[in-house]
Amino acid sequence: MTSLSPEARDLPLTTIDGAETSLHAYDDKALLIVNVASRCGLSPQYEALEKLQETYGERGFTVLGFPSNQFLQELGSEDAIKEYCSTTWGVTFPMFERIRVNGKSAHPLYQELKKTADADGKAGRVQWNFEKFLVTPGGDVHRFRPRTVPDDPEVIAAIEAALPSDA
């Protein structure tokens, strides 16, 4: 497990609506950062991501969706992505502008996140759409590969461990 540097929280991010922000807007929250794509076979994961948002949102958790056309499966505009996510999956969690997750022009946030190894000890490139990075309020990063569904017991356990108790 690695930690997200304090500098990474300062990196500029642009919401899907064009507003400038950073991860500081989500200080003290557990974040599930996911590179998403609308025309991917894994797109049904949106439903489970939204369910996590509904289940844990009031306890200090949020999903952050980062559309990427890196794997040639994302719609052509932020407006089209926003409409697809809200009408098809009922997405209420924050979404951001399209970014690149691999290569020289990868978004700096993803350059940081990719330093984290997965359960098999492998760091580096994002393998596909719907790769998940759980960032705890303390900055620890857990990595889950694309085929690990959002409601996998391992993901749920990591989210619950990152949140204050429900008592």
Helices and strands as residue ranges (DSSP letters): E 2-3, H 6-10, E 13-14, E 20-21, G 23-26, E 30-36, H 45-56, G 57-59, E 61-67, H 78-89, H 108-113, E 132-135, E 140-144, H 153-162
